């Protein structure tokens, strides 16, 4: 199985407001950049879209190492929040509907297709590739 390194980030001007997302896919020394934007969105949705679109762009099942500064997404998978949400009928521990269910369902499907490992990175720190996708996401959002 191929190993692909992915760096993702989302950005939003206002929350909600115009936002952008970016992903950097690295395989065998080659890079591919993906970006997108929405006119009215949230930061969490843009973080999720970056991951979702990067996984969708893969032509075959791979072992994906997804680097994200989104604790929201990383914790949902690493700390089994999703399993708990599903068990509670897509309700949070506080008995409120889970936000972004539409994107969570799509992400779950992509994690069935690929072997996905989430790597939580510190945002706006010394990780050059995370900083790169942050800049790309901010720029993509400005195009709205």
Residue pairs with C-beta under 8 A, 6 or more apart in sequence:
1 61
1 62
1 63
1 115
2 27
2 60
2 62
2 63
3 27
3 62
3 63
3 65
4 25
4 26
4 27
4 58
4 62
4 63
4 64
4 65
5 25
5 26
5 27
5 65
5 67
6 23
6 24
6 25
6 26
6 51
6 54
6 55
6 64
6 65
6 66
6 67
7 23
7 24
7 26
7 67
7 68
7 129
7 130
7 132
7 133
8 21
8 22
8 23
8 24
8 47
8 50
8 51
8 54
8 66
8 67
8 68
8 70
8 133
9 21
9 22
9 47
9 50
9 68
9 69
9 70
9 123
9 130
9 133
9 134
9 136
9 137
10 19
10 20
10 21
10 22
10 43
10 44
10 45
10 46
10 47
10 48
10 49
10 50
10 70
10 137
11 19
11 20
11 21
11 43
11 46
11 134
11 137
11 138
11 140
11 141
12 18
12 19
12 20
12 41
12 42
12 43
12 46
12 141
13 19
13 141
13 142
15 42
15 43
16 40
16 41
16 42
17 40
17 41
18 37
18 38
18 39
18 40
18 41
18 141
18 142
18 144
19 37
19 38
19 41
19 42
19 43
19 45
19 46
19 137
19 141
19 144
20 35
20 36
20 37
20 38
20 46
20 136
20 137
20 138
20 139
20 140
20 141
20 142
20 143
20 144
21 35
21 36
21 37
21 46
21 47
21 49
21 50
21 53
21 137
21 140
22 33
22 34
22 35
22 50
22 133
22 134
22 136
22 137
22 140
23 33
23 34
23 35
23 50
23 51
23 53
23 54
23 57
23 133
24 31
24 32
24 33
24 129
24 132
24 133
24 136
25 31
25 32
25 33
25 34
25 54
25 57
25 58
27 62
32 57
33 136
34 50
34 53
34 54
34 57
35 136
35 137
35 139
35 140
36 49
36 53
36 140
37 140
37 141
37 143
37 144
38 45
38 46
38 49
38 144
39 144
44 70
44 72
44 73
44 99
44 100
45 100
45 103
46 137
46 141
47 68
47 70
47 72
47 73
48 70
48 73
48 100
48 103
48 104
48 107
49 103
50 68
50 133
50 137
51 66
51 68
51 73
51 107
52 103
52 106
52 107
52 110
54 64
54 66
55 64
55 66
55 107
55 110
55 111
55 113
55 114
55 116
56 110
58 64
58 114
61 113
61 114
61 115
62 114
62 115
63 114
63 115
63 117
64 114
64 115
64 116
64 117
65 117
65 119
66 116
66 117
66 118
66 119
67 119
67 121
67 127
67 129
67 130
68 74
68 118
68 119
68 120
68 121
69 120
69 121
69 122
69 123
69 124
69 130
69 134
71 120
73 107
73 118
74 118
74 119
74 120
75 81
75 120
76 82
76 104
77 111
77 116
77 118
78 118
78 120
82 104
82 108
84 93
85 91
85 92
85 98
85 104
90 97
90 98
90 101
91 97
91 98
92 98
98 104
110 116
121 127
121 130
122 130
123 130
123 134
124 131
124 134
125 131
